[in-house]
Amino acid sequence: EQSSLNEESSTIPRYNYPSSINSNSGSFSSWIRLATLILTSTEQGLYRLRNLSQYINDALLKHQLKNTSSIGSLLNNIYDTVQDRLTVVLTQECARYQVHFERLSLDEYSQIVKLIENFILHVNGDDKKYKSRPLRTFLQSQTSKFLTHFHDERKQRVVTTLDNEQWKQVPVPRSIQNSVDELFNLSSSINSNGSETLTIDNEHFIVSNSALHLFMLVLDYCSCAQLLTSSSINDVEHRLIELLNLFNSKTCQSVLGAGAVKLGKIKTISAKILAITCRCLQFIKIILPKIKSHYDQLQASSESTSTISSISSAKQFEQLAKLYSEHIDEIHGKLISIIETTFNDTLSSYEVRAPMPSDCFRTLVTRHITAFYNAVARIVSPSDLILLFTRLNSIFKQLLAKRLRQLRIANDGGPQHGLLTSDLLYYIKQVQSFPGLEMLELHVDEIWTTN
């Protein structure tokens, strides 16, 4: 009745919206307000239509007329037609407001996802047989475009950051430490202004700018999978794995392949640079299980969970961790090769003669080994420090054994053997005086059994 319609109009918005705007003054905030009005108004109209169809169904059932299925089918066709029209309207308004979905921020685009998904959920209502198609297809298409742009932009950021990386230690902002603590469910004790190192469960990581930047991008991808449609989780996860692979390969190209030297960003690949690079890769590797766990939880709560996708994801993370481990080992090998060359040059001229300790051993310890220790000890983990010096000691014994064979010095207790023993005791004392190496077993007697 007209009177009731007039009363109703005072509380319920009419189903219209501005059809033209000044495109030069458009913005996302204006567009999202308009899109909200359009979808809210349409939802109210469809709600009334659904109530009307229910009244018709009830009337038909009352008179024992079984036409409910055809009415339900007709109603679903209307829903599809309305959604087809909505995709056209929303797209037109995007053009008018100069809104490009793929260029929006994650927070902005997530507002669109939430708005459309809520509309789809309310339209579907309790009808489990009806699965809305047009708007869902529209959203999936736009999300694919958004993710492609989102991913390409972040890949370029990684490349640019690494191309300009000088592999120097940078301070860790408190915000990043907080994010790491949250990821590992830890409580942090660093001051409110940040710290010189990143701390994970009492282990300290000296990291570069590119590693911190990558971590922030990782958080972007985690938020992206959480905020977008559940059907996008696998896509976001695979793109993140690709980004982490890119960082790993680009880092090794820059350091192990001396790409940073070719670009003129650094003069030489020093032991310190190798140690910082190694620590950066170890930091990323240690967060991989936490990242995987995050995506596993999202998949578990998603309606589109796929066993095949989960298995594929697990294999990809496993392969990714393996690649990081391989490059960490390569960096360790590169560190050892630096000192091996120095050892070889020094010991090749070793002569067993007084005074003791010999000039050769003094140079070897006070100059080369001390310089190497000072370059890496503060950066690498305590276990890696022991690993490196265990390998370094093994090389030392091999090269010394080779030189002793050339000098024809035997383990016979003679004068030269006595002088050599003095040198070896000096070597042991000096190496074990370094903090962190006090308990390192050097087993120098093995020089007589080394091939």
C-alpha positions in Angstrom: 0.0 0.0 0.0 1.2 3.5 -0.8 1.0 4.7 2.8 3.2 1.8 4.1 5.6 2.3 1.3 6.0 6.0 2.2 6.6 5.0 5.8 9.1 2.4 4.8 11.0 4.8 2.5 12.0 6.9 5.5 14.1 4.1 7.0 15.2 2.0 4.0 17.5 3.5 1.4 16.2 3.5 -2.2 17.9 1.3 -4.8 19.8 3.9 -6.8 23.2 5.4 -6.9 25.1 8.3 -8.6 25.5 7.3 -12.2 28.1 9.9 -13.1 31.0 11.6 -11.4 33.9 13.8 -12.1 36.6 11.2 -12.9 39.4 13.7 -12.1 38.4 13.8 -8.4 37.8 10.0 -8.1 39.5 7.9 -5.4 39.3 4.4 -4.0 37.6 5.6 -0.8 34.8 7.1 -2.9 34.5 4.0 -5.1 34.3 1.6 -2.1 31.6 3.7 -0.5 29.6 3.6 -3.8 30.2 -0.2 -4.2 29.0 -0.7 -0.6 25.9 1.2 -1.3 25.2 -0.7 -4.6 25.7 -4.1 -3.0 23.8 -3.3 0.2 20.9 -1.9 -1.7 20.9 -4.9 -4.1 21.1 -7.3 -1.2 18.0 -5.7 0.4 16.1 -6.0 -2.8 17.0 -9.7 -3.2 16.1 -10.3 0.4 12.6 -8.9 -0.3 12.4 -11.0 -3.5 13.4 -14.1 -1.5 10.7 -13.4 1.1 8.2 -12.9 -1.8 9.1 -16.3 -3.3 8.8 -17.9 0.1 5.2 -16.5 0.4 4.4 -17.9 -3.0 5.9 -21.3 -2.1 3.9 -21.3 1.1 0.7 -20.5 -0.8 1.3 -23.2 -3.4 2.0 -25.7 -0.7 -1.2 -24.7 1.1 -3.2 -25.4 -2.0 -1.2 -28.6 -2.6 0.4 -27.2 -5.8 4.0 -28.4 -6.2 5.8 -25.7 -8.1 8.4 -24.9 -5.6 11.4 -26.3 -7.6 10.7 -24.1 -10.6 10.2 -21.1 -8.5 13.6 -21.8 -6.8 15.2 -22.3 -10.1 13.8 -19.0 -11.4 15.0 -17.2 -8.3 18.5 -18.5 -8.8 18.4 -17.4 -12.5 17.4 -13.9 -11.2 20.3 -14.0 -8.8 22.7 -14.8 -11.6 21.3 -12.1 -13.8 21.6 -9.5 -11.0 25.2 -10.6 -10.4 26.0 -10.3 -14.1 24.7 -6.8 -14.0 26.6 -6.0 -10.8 29.9 -7.0 -12.4 29.2 -4.6 -15.2 28.2 -1.8 -12.9 31.2 -2.2 -10.6 33.6 -2.3 -13.6 32.0 0.8 -15.1 32.4 2.7 -11.8 36.0 1.6 -11.6 36.7 3.3 -14.9 34.9 6.4 -13.7 36.7 6.6 -10.5 40.0 5.6 -12.1 40.4 2.7 -9.7 42.6 -0.2 -10.9 42.2 -3.2 -8.8 45.7 -4.6 -9.4 47.3 -1.4 -8.3 45.5 -1.1 -5.0 47.2 -1.8 -1.7 46.6 -5.1 0.1 44.4 -3.4 2.7 42.3 -1.7 0.0 41.9 -4.8 -2.1 41.0 -6.9 0.9 38.1 -4.4 1.5 36.8 -5.3 -1.9 37.2 -9.0 -1.2 35.3 -8.8 2.1 32.5 -6.7 0.6 31.9 -9.0 -2.3 32.3 -12.2 -0.3 29.8 -11.0 2.3 27.3 -10.2 -0.5 27.7 -13.7 -2.0 27.3 -15.3 1.4 24.1 -13.3 2.2 22.7 -14.0 -1.3 23.3 -17.7 -1.0 21.6 -17.7 2.4 20.5 -21.2 3.5 20.2 -22.5 -0.1 23.1 -25.0 -0.2 22.3 -26.1 -3.7 22.8 -22.6 -5.2 26.4 -21.6 -5.8 26.7 -18.0 -7.0 28.8 -17.8 -10.1 29.1 -14.4 -11.8 30.4 -12.3 -8.9 32.6 -15.1 -7.6 34.1 -15.5 -11.1 34.6 -11.8 -11.3 36.3 -11.7 -7.9 38.6 -14.6 -8.8 39.6 -12.9 -12.1 40.3 -9.6 -10.4 42.2 -11.3 -7.6 44.4 -13.1 -10.1 45.3 -9.8 -11.7 45.9 -8.2 -8.3 48.2 -11.1 -7.2 50.2 -10.9 -10.5 50.9 -7.2 -10.0 51.5 -7.7 -6.2 54.0 -10.5 -6.9 55.8 -8.8 -9.8 56.2 -5.6 -7.8 57.8 -7.5 -4.9 60.0 -9.5 -7.1 61.4 -6.3 -8.5 61.9 -4.9 -5.0 64.0 -8.0 -4.1 66.1 -7.6 -7.3 66.6 -3.9 -6.7 67.5 -4.3 -3.1 70.0 -7.0 -3.8 71.5 -5.1 -6.7 72.2 -2.3 -4.2 73.2 -4.5 -1.3 76.6 -3.9 0.2 76.3 -6.7 2.8 76.8 -4.6 5.8 75.2 -5.1 9.2 72.2 -2.9 9.8 70.3 -2.2 13.0 67.1 -4.2 13.5 64.0 -2.0 14.2 61.8 -2.9 17.1 58.9 -3.5 14.8 60.7 -6.2 12.9 61.8 -7.9 16.1 58.2 -7.8 17.4 57.1 -9.5 14.2 59.7 -12.2 14.6 58.8 -12.7 18.2 55.1 -13.0 17.2 56.0 -15.6 14.5 57.9 -17.7 17.0 55.7 -17.0 20.0 58.6 -15.5 21.9 58.9 -12.6 24.4 61.6 -10.2 23.5 63.9 -8.3 25.9 65.5 -5.8 23.5 65.0 -2.1 24.1 62.1 -0.1 22.5 64.4 1.5 19.9 65.5 -1.8 18.4 68.8 -3.7 18.5 72.0 -4.3 16.5 71.0 -7.9 16.0 67.9 -9.9 15.4 67.2 -12.4 18.2 65.4 -15.7 17.8 65.2 -17.9 20.9 68.5 -16.4 22.4 70.3 -16.8 19.1 71.6 -13.6 17.5 71.6 -12.9 13.8 73.6 -10.1 12.2 71.7 -9.3 9.0 71.8 -7.0 6.0 69.2 -4.6 4.7 68.0 -7.0 2.0 67.3 -9.8 4.5 65.1 -7.4 6.7 63.4 -6.2 3.6 62.7 -9.7 2.4 61.2 -10.6 5.9 58.8 -7.7 5.6 57.7 -8.9 2.1 57.2 -12.4 3.6 54.8 -10.9 6.1 53.0 -9.2 3.2 52.4 -12.6 1.5 51.2 -14.1 4.8 48.7 -11.2 5.2 47.7 -11.5 1.6 46.8 -15.2 1.9 44.8 -14.4 5.1 42.9 -11.4 3.7 42.0 -12.6 0.2 39.7 -15.4 -0.9 40.3 -18.9 0.5 40.8 -20.1 -3.1 43.8 -17.8 -3.4 45.8 -19.4 -0.6 47.7 -21.9 -2.8 48.4 -19.2 -5.4 49.8 -16.8 -2.8 51.9 -19.6 -1.2 53.5 -20.7 -4.5 54.3 -17.1 -5.4 56.0 -16.6 -2.0 58.1 -19.7 -2.5 59.1 -18.3 -5.9 60.1 -15.0 -4.1 62.2 -16.9 -1.5 63.9 -18.9 -4.3 64.7 -15.7 -6.1 66.3 -14.2 -3.0 68.4 -17.3 -2.5 69.6 -17.6 -6.1 70.2 -13.8 -6.5 72.1 -13.6 -3.2 74.4 -16.4 -4.2 74.9 -14.9 -7.6 75.8 -11.6 -5.9 78.2 -13.1 -3.4 79.5 -16.5 -4.5 79.4 -15.4 -8.2 80.9 -12.0 -7.3 77.9 -10.2 -8.9 78.1 -7.4 -6.4 81.8 -6.8 -7.3 80.8 -6.6 -11.0 78.1 -4.1 -10.2 80.7 -2.0 -8.3 78.8 -2.1 -5.0 81.7 -3.7 -3.1 85.4 -4.0 -3.9 85.9 -7.6 -3.0 84.1 -10.5 -1.4 85.7 -10.6 2.1 85.3 -13.1 4.8 83.0 -10.7 6.7 80.7 -10.3 3.7 80.5 -14.0 3.3 79.7 -14.4 7.0 76.9 -11.8 6.9 75.5 -13.4 3.8 75.5 -16.8 5.4 73.7 -15.4 8.5 71.0 -13.8 6.3 70.3 -17.1 4.5 70.2 -18.9 7.9 67.7 -16.4 9.2 65.4 -17.0 6.2 65.8 -20.7 6.5 64.9 -20.8 10.1 61.6 -19.0 9.5 60.6 -21.4 6.7 58.8 -23.9 8.9 56.9 -21.1 10.6 55.8 -19.7 7.2 54.7 -23.2 6.1 52.8 -23.6 9.4 50.9 -20.4 8.8 49.7 -21.5 5.3 48.9 -25.0 6.6 46.6 -23.4 9.2 44.9 -21.2 6.6 44.4 -24.3 4.4 42.9 -26.2 7.3 40.3 -23.5 7.9 39.6 -23.2 4.1 36.7 -24.9 2.3 39.0 -25.3 -0.7 41.6 -27.5 1.0 43.3 -29.9 -1.5 45.4 -32.8 -0.4 47.3 -32.7 -3.6 48.1 -29.0 -3.1 49.2 -29.6 0.5 51.6 -32.4 -0.6 53.0 -30.1 -3.4 53.4 -27.3 -0.9 55.3 -29.5 1.5 57.6 -30.7 -1.2 58.3 -27.1 -2.3 59.2 -26.0 1.2 61.4 -29.0 1.6 63.2 -28.3 -1.6 63.5 -24.6 -0.7 65.1 -25.5 2.7 67.5 -27.8 0.9 68.6 -25.1 -1.6 69.2 -22.7 1.3 71.2 -25.3 3.1 73.3 -26.0 0.0 74.1 -22.4 -0.5 75.0 -22.0 3.2 77.4 -24.9 2.8 78.9 -23.3 -0.3 79.5 -20.1 1.6 81.2 -22.1 4.4 83.4 -23.7 1.7 84.2 -20.3 0.3 85.2 -19.0 3.7 87.5 -22.0 4.2 89.0 -21.6 0.7 90.0 -18.0 1.6 92.1 -19.1 4.6 93.3 -22.3 2.8 95.1 -20.2 0.2 96.8 -18.1 2.9 97.8 -21.3 4.8 99.3 -22.8 1.8 101.3 -19.8 0.9 102.6 -19.4 4.5 103.4 -23.1 5.2 105.1 -23.7 1.9 108.1 -21.7 3.2 108.1 -23.1 6.7 111.5 -24.0 8.1 111.9 -25.8 11.4 114.6 -23.7 13.1 115.1 -21.6 16.2 113.9 -19.3 17.7 110.5 -20.6 18.6 107.8 -19.9 17.9 109.0 -19.6 14.4 108.2 -16.5 12.2 106.0 -18.7 10.0 103.8 -19.8 12.9 103.7 -16.3 14.3 102.5 -15.0 11.0 100.1 -17.8 10.6 98.5 -17.3 14.0 98.8 -13.6 14.9 98.1 -12.4 11.4 96.0 -14.7 9.3 94.1 -16.8 11.8 93.4 -13.9 14.1 92.2 -11.7 11.2 89.9 -14.5 10.0 88.6 -15.0 13.5 87.9 -11.3 14.0 86.1 -11.1 10.7 83.6 -14.0 11.4 83.5 -14.7 15.1 80.9 -12.0 16.0 78.8 -12.8 13.0 78.5 -16.6 12.6 76.7 -18.8 15.2 78.8 -20.5 17.9 78.3 -23.9 16.3 79.4 -22.5 12.9 82.4 -20.9 14.5 83.5 -24.3 15.8 82.7 -25.9 12.4 84.8 -23.4 10.5 87.8 -23.7 12.8 87.5 -27.5 12.8 87.8 -27.5 9.0 90.5 -24.8 9.1 92.5 -26.9 11.6 92.1 -30.0 9.3 93.5 -28.0 6.4 96.3 -26.7 8.5 97.3 -30.3 9.5 97.2 -31.5 5.9 99.4 -28.6 4.6 101.8 -28.9 7.5 102.1 -32.7 7.0 102.9 -32.1 3.3 105.6 -29.6 4.2 107.1 -31.9 6.8 107.4 -34.7 4.2 109.2 -32.2 1.9 111.6 -31.3 4.8 112.0 -35.1 5.7 111.2 -34.4 9.3 110.0 -37.5 11.2 108.3 -38.2 14.5 111.6 -39.4 16.0 112.0 -37.2 19.1 115.1 -35.5 17.5 116.0 -31.8 17.7 113.9 -30.7 14.8 110.9 -32.7 16.2 111.4 -30.9 19.4 111.3 -27.5 17.7 108.2 -28.5 15.7 106.5 -29.5 19.0 107.2 -26.0 20.4 105.5 -24.5 17.3 102.5 -26.8 17.6 102.0 -26.0 21.3 102.1 -22.3 20.4 99.5 -22.9 17.7 97.2 -24.8 20.1 97.5 -22.2 22.9 96.7 -19.3 20.6 93.8 -20.9 18.8 92.2 -22.1 22.1 92.6 -18.6 23.5 89.9 -17.3 21.2 86.5 -17.0 22.9 84.3 -19.8 21.7 87.1 -22.1 20.8 88.4 -22.9 24.3 87.2 -26.5 24.1 88.1 -27.1 20.4 90.0 -30.4 19.9 92.9 -29.8 17.5 94.5 -33.3 17.5 97.8 -32.0 16.0 99.4 -35.4 16.4 97.5 -36.4 13.3 100.1 -34.6 11.1 102.1 -37.8 11.3 99.3 -40.0 10.0 97.8 -37.5 7.4 98.3 -38.7 3.8 
